[in-house]
């Protein structure tokens, strides 16, 4: 798994979107036993934080120590630096395995082998991703140009799975039909700028060009920013399935 987020771990923790209550409500409705959950590629612990309120134990892993250093702390969240595809967990341990906005970075075959090893019989895996944010027609056009043109060659090849809404990601489980979700915010222009600074492709652009294009993008957006805060919408897609041993 690639580590594209250690460098900006602090700003990541501050500006990355949180996931909606409705998403977790739907997932938790399916889970009958809530002893152990594994939040894989936990990042700053956004998902682990929620799961900690429902499970006896949450084991949250990431390949980035810096991400974990910036993560939410709770007495029943157990953080460790481990790759998704090979962990030190005992077999038949987890009632739920979650992956938030990270599955596309994994070696799918190896990860799913590990999921089947550590998941209990009839346990669940839930993975989700959010796509490019939506604000207004004028601003969306600027953001799309920035994303697909300015940063085009700086995105890792795995980004295509997100741009395709995970439609081409293999998911070899008994899949549950899921509703659509969305992450909604009212952000200031400063908060939007902070979010743009978390993008993995931006770090590569800056390394290659010795220049951060985000302030220039914000200047283009500024004339279209109608209020102090504007509605920000991230469409979110959930895939959830039962783990058959």
N, C-alpha and C positions, 0 to 999 in steps of 0.2 A: 504494500500500500504506500502511495506517495504521501509525503508530508509537505503540504503546500500552505500550512496555516500557522506553523510555529512562529514565524517571523512577525506576524501581526496578531499574536494571540491576545494581547491586551485590548486592541481596538475591536477584535472579533467578539470578545466577551461583552463589550459595551454596545455594539451596534447590530449584531446579527439578530434577525427576527426570532421571536419566540413563537411557539406553536399554539394553535387555538384550543380552548377547553373542549370544544365539540369533537375534535380529533381524538383526544384521550378518552372522552366519555364513550365514544364508539368502540375504541379498542378494548377498554376495560370491561365493557358489557359482555365481551366474548370470553373473558378469562374467569374460570371457576375457582382455580387455586392461585393464591397470590403470595407464595412463599419467596421465590427468588426470581428476579428479573435481571437480564443482561442487556445493558445499553452499550452497544458496540459503536466505536468511533464517537464517543460521547462529546468530544470537543470541550466546551466550557460547562457541560453538565446540564444543559437546558432541559433535556428529556429526563435525565436521571433525577433532577429536582422534583419533577411531577410524579414520577414513578415511586419516589421515596415516600409519598403520602399514601400509597396504596399497597406496597409490598413490604414484607418483613425485611428483606435485604435487596439492595440494588448493587449489582457489580458493574461498574462503569469502566470501560477500557478505551484507550486511545494510543496511538503510536507517538504522540507528542507530549513530552513531559511539560512543556511550556503551557499547552492547553490545559492540562490537568492542574497546573499551578494556579491557573485563573478560574478554576471551576467552582461551582456552588458546593458548599460543604453541608453535610448532614450526618447524623450519627449512624444511619443505616445505609449510607452510600459508601461503597468500598472501591476506591479508584486504583487502577494499576495501568502501567504501560505494557500493552500487549498488542500484537497484530491481530486483525480480524480472523485470519485464516488458520492460526495455530495458537491456542491459549493453554494455560495451565489448569483450566477448570476441570473438575471431575465430570465424567459422563452422567447423563440423566439428571441434570441439575436444575434447569430453568423452566419456569412456567410461561415466560414471555421473553422473546428476544426482539429488540428494537434497533433500527438503524435510521437515523435522521439525516437526510441530505448528504449521504456518504456512500451508499451502496455502489455507486458508479465507479468508485476508486478501487473496489475490491477485485481480487481474483474470484470470480463467481463460483466456479466449480469447487475450489478449495474451501471457500467460506461456507458454502452450503453443506459440504461434508462435515465441517466443524459444527454447524448448526444442528445437524442430525445427531451428532455425537453428544453434544451437551444439553440439547433440549429433551425434556421429558416426553414420554409418549402422549400424544394428543395435545402437546403444548402448541404455542402460536409464535409466528414470526410476523412482525409488522414493520414495513419499510415505507418511507415517504420522502417526497421531494417537492420543492416549490419552484415554479418557473419564474421567468423574468417579470419583474414588478410592473404594475400598471398604474398610471396616474391620470393622464389626460392625453388626448390625441397628439397634441403638439409636443409634449414632454416625452411621450412614449417613442415618438419618431427619433428624437435626439438620443434617448437611451439605447434604442435598437441599433442606431448607427455606431454608437460607442462600443456596444457589446459585439456586434457582428462584423464590424469593419475595422475600427481602431485597434481592438484587442484580438482580432480574428486569429492571427498566427501565434498568439501567446496563450491561448486556451489549450489545456491538455486534451488529447484525443478523447478522453473519457467524458468530456463535457457534452459530447453529442447525445449521450444517454439522457441527460437532463433536458436538452433542447428538444428531444423526441418524447418528453414526458414519460420516460421509463418504458415506453411501449416495446422497445427492442431488448430490454433487460430480461434474461431468463429468470423464471420464478417457478421452480419445480415443486410446488406445494399445492395442497388442496385449497385453491384460492377462493376467498370470500368476496362477494360483490360488495363494493364499498361506495358510499356517497361522495360527492365532491366537497371539498373544503377550501377555505381561503384564510390567509393571514391578513389582517387588516390593521392599519396604523393611521394615526394622524401625525405626520412628521413635519418638523421644521426643515428648511433647506439645509441647515447645518447637520441635522440627523441624516438626511439623504446623502450628504457628502461623506459622512462617517461610514455609512453602509458601503458606498462605492469603494472606499479604501480597504474593505475586507476582501475584495475579489482576488482570487488566486492569480488570474491572468495579469492583473495590475502589477503584482510584484515582479513578474517576469518582464513586463514592459519597462518598468522603471530600471531594472538591472541592465536591460539592453540599451536604453535610451537616455539614462541619467535624467529623467524628467517624469514628473507626476502629471498626467493629463486631467486628473479629476477637477482641479480648480477651473480649468478651461471649460469642461463640460458643465460645471455649475453656473458659469457665466452665461452659457447658452440657454440654460434652463431658467435662469432668474427672471427674464422678462415674462415668462409664462406662469410664474409662481403667483397665484392669485391672492392667497391669504398668508397669514403667519404660518399656519399649518395646512397641509393638504392631505386628502385621503390617499393612502398607499395600499394597493391590493396585490398580494402574491397568491395566484392560484396554486392550490396544493393538492397533490395526488397521493393517495394511500393505496398500497398493495399489502394485503394481509392474507396469510394462509396457515393452515394447520400442518404441523410437522408430523409426518408419518415416518416411523422408525424404519 
